[in-house]
Amino acid sequence: MIYAPRFLPTVGYPSAVALHFAHCGQLAAGLSPTGVRPCWAHQKDSTDVTATVVQHGDANTAAVQQTNNSSNSTAIVDQHGNHNDGTVIQTHAALSSAAIDQTGIHNTAKAEQLVGTNMKAIIHQLGNDNTGTTWQSGVGQEAIVSQTGDLNGTDITQSGVSNWAHTYQNGNHNDAGIIQVGLGPFHNTAFISQIGNGFVGDIYQTGDRNHAVINQN
């Protein structure tokens, strides 16, 4: 399984364009509609934040929003192909990181980090028509989504303290969902692996020291 996306440097992608935050535009309002924001970035009331967008292909859209004391946080959207959409929202999310890596056609990814610290989210998608979303709040969350194939979907929701969730899907028409409410101080861990076509896996955890694994192939 490969979870670490091949984000930067962009050397070696002669047609790619690396857009640091300042080159991507600064707006005073919220997110604009997908169809009118091929590259969009918004920063407000945050310090030491970094946003990077890399897009290679046609009709891709990317948006990064870092606001309300999302200090020392990073966001990366790297898209190769056509008609892909990647969104990162960090609001009051200090010391956090979110990265989206998509290759293919009509993939959609969204990572939200709200009111918390030390959160990490990675969405890696290779194929067509895949959807990956992560939503995090609290302290010490980690969510990693890896999907290869077509028409796969994953949704991870984490709140509270110290949750760890990984999903891996390789095939077509697979769906994975994880919901974690951590009460701390120890980790909840959840892992879903689905290799093949048409699998569905869901995990729900509340409390701490819970461990769950789903393997389907």
C-alpha positions in Angstrom: 0.0 0.0 0.0 1.3 3.5 -0.9 -0.2 6.2 1.3 2.5 8.9 0.8 1.5 11.0 -2.3 4.1 12.2 -4.8 3.5 15.9 -4.1 6.5 18.2 -4.6 9.0 19.2 -5.9 7.4 19.8 -9.3 10.7 19.4 -11.1 10.2 16.5 -13.5 6.7 17.7 -14.5 7.6 20.2 -17.3 4.0 21.0 -18.0 2.9 21.3 -14.4 2.5 24.7 -12.7 3.3 25.0 -9.0 1.2 27.8 -7.4 2.2 28.9 -4.0 -0.5 30.7 -2.0 0.2 34.2 -3.1 0.0 33.3 -6.8 -3.3 31.6 -6.5 -5.3 34.7 -5.5 -6.5 36.0 -2.1 -10.2 36.6 -1.7 -12.1 38.1 1.2 -15.2 35.9 1.1 -15.9 32.2 1.3 -15.4 29.5 -1.3 -16.7 30.4 -4.8 -18.6 27.8 -6.9 -16.5 25.0 -8.2 -17.0 25.9 -11.8 -15.5 29.4 -11.4 -12.4 28.6 -9.2 -9.8 26.7 -11.3 -7.4 27.7 -8.6 -8.5 29.5 -5.4 -6.8 30.3 -2.1 -7.9 32.3 0.9 -6.0 33.0 4.1 -7.2 35.1 7.0 -6.1 35.6 10.6 -3.5 32.8 10.5 0.3 32.8 10.6 3.0 30.6 9.2 0.6 28.7 6.9 1.5 27.3 3.5 -0.8 26.4 0.6 0.5 24.8 -2.6 -1.5 23.8 -5.7 -0.1 21.8 -8.6 -2.4 21.0 -11.6 -1.5 19.3 -14.8 -4.3 18.7 -17.3 -7.6 20.3 -18.3 -10.6 21.7 -16.3 -9.2 20.8 -12.9 -10.4 23.0 -9.9 -8.6 23.5 -6.6 -9.5 25.5 -3.5 -7.6 26.1 -0.2 -9.0 28.0 2.7 -6.9 28.7 5.8 -8.6 30.9 8.4 -9.1 31.7 12.1 -5.8 30.9 13.7 -4.9 27.9 11.5 -1.2 28.6 12.4 1.7 26.5 11.4 -0.5 24.4 9.1 0.0 23.2 5.5 -2.3 22.4 2.6 -1.4 20.7 -0.7 -3.5 19.9 -3.7 -1.8 18.0 -6.5 -4.0 17.0 -9.5 -3.0 15.3 -12.8 -5.7 14.6 -15.4 -9.0 16.3 -16.3 -12.0 17.5 -14.4 -10.7 16.8 -11.0 -11.8 18.8 -8.0 -9.7 19.2 -4.7 -10.7 21.3 -1.7 -8.9 21.8 1.6 -10.5 23.8 4.5 -8.5 24.6 7.6 -10.4 26.7 10.2 -8.9 27.2 13.7 -6.7 24.1 12.9 -3.2 24.7 14.2 -0.2 22.5 13.6 -2.2 20.5 11.1 -1.6 19.2 7.6 -3.9 18.2 4.7 -2.8 16.8 1.3 -4.8 15.8 -1.7 -3.2 13.8 -4.6 -5.4 12.9 -7.6 -4.6 11.4 -11.0 -7.3 10.6 -13.5 -10.7 12.0 -14.6 -13.6 13.4 -12.5 -12.2 12.6 -9.1 -13.4 14.6 -6.1 -11.6 15.1 -2.8 -12.3 17.3 0.2 -10.4 17.5 3.5 -11.8 19.6 6.3 -10.0 20.4 9.6 -12.0 22.4 12.1 -11.2 23.6 15.6 -8.3 21.5 16.6 -4.6 20.8 16.7 -2.2 18.2 15.3 -4.5 16.8 12.7 -3.3 15.0 9.6 -5.3 14.1 6.5 -4.1 12.5 3.2 -6.4 11.6 0.3 -4.7 9.7 -2.6 -6.9 8.8 -5.6 -5.8 7.1 -8.8 -8.5 6.4 -11.4 -11.8 7.9 -12.5 -14.9 9.1 -10.7 -13.6 8.5 -7.2 -14.7 10.5 -4.2 -12.8 10.9 -0.9 -13.7 13.1 2.0 -12.3 13.6 5.5 -13.7 15.7 8.3 -11.7 16.3 11.5 -11.9 18.2 14.7 -10.2 17.9 18.1 -6.7 16.8 18.9 -4.3 14.3 17.4 -6.4 12.9 14.5 -5.0 11.0 11.5 -7.0 10.1 8.4 -5.5 8.5 5.3 -7.5 7.5 2.2 -6.0 5.6 -0.7 -8.1 4.5 -3.6 -7.2 3.0 -7.0 -9.8 2.2 -9.6 -13.1 3.7 -10.6 -16.2 4.8 -8.8 -14.9 4.2 -5.3 -16.0 6.3 -2.3 -14.6 6.9 1.1 -15.8 9.1 4.0 -13.9 9.5 7.3 -15.2 11.6 10.2 -13.2 12.1 13.4 -13.8 14.2 16.5 -12.5 14.2 20.1 -9.0 13.0 20.9 -6.5 10.6 19.3 -8.3 8.8 16.4 -6.5 6.9 13.7 -8.2 5.8 10.5 -6.8 4.4 7.3 -8.7 3.1 4.2 -7.4 1.3 1.2 -9.5 0.4 -1.8 -8.3 -1.2 -5.1 -11.0 -2.0 -7.6 -14.3 -0.5 -8.7 -17.6 0.5 -7.0 -16.2 0.1 -3.5 -17.5 2.1 -0.5 -15.8 2.7 2.9 -16.9 4.7 5.9 -15.4 5.4 9.3 -16.8 7.5 12.1 -14.7 8.0 15.3 -15.5 9.9 18.4 -12.4 9.7 20.7 -12.7 10.3 24.4 -9.0 9.8 25.0 -6.3 9.6 26.2 -5.6 6.5 24.1 -6.1 5.9 20.4 -9.0 4.5 18.6 -7.8 2.7 15.4 -9.8 1.7 12.4 -8.5 0.1 9.1 -10.5 -0.9 6.1 -9.0 -2.8 3.1 -11.1 -3.7 0.2 -9.6 -5.3 -2.9 -12.0 -6.2 -5.7 -15.3 -4.8 -6.8 -18.5 -3.9 -5.1 -17.5 -4.1 -1.4 -19.0 -2.0 1.4 -17.3 -1.5 4.7 -18.3 0.7 7.7 -16.8 1.2 11.1 -18.2 3.3 14.0 -16.2 3.9 17.2 -16.8 6.0 20.3 -14.6 6.0 23.5 -10.9 5.0 23.5 -8.7 2.0 23.0 -11.1 0.6 20.4 -9.5 -1.3 17.5 -11.4 -2.4 14.3 -10.2 -4.0 11.0 -12.2 -4.9 7.9 -10.5 -6.9 5.2 -12.5 -7.8 2.1 -11.2 -9.3 -1.1 
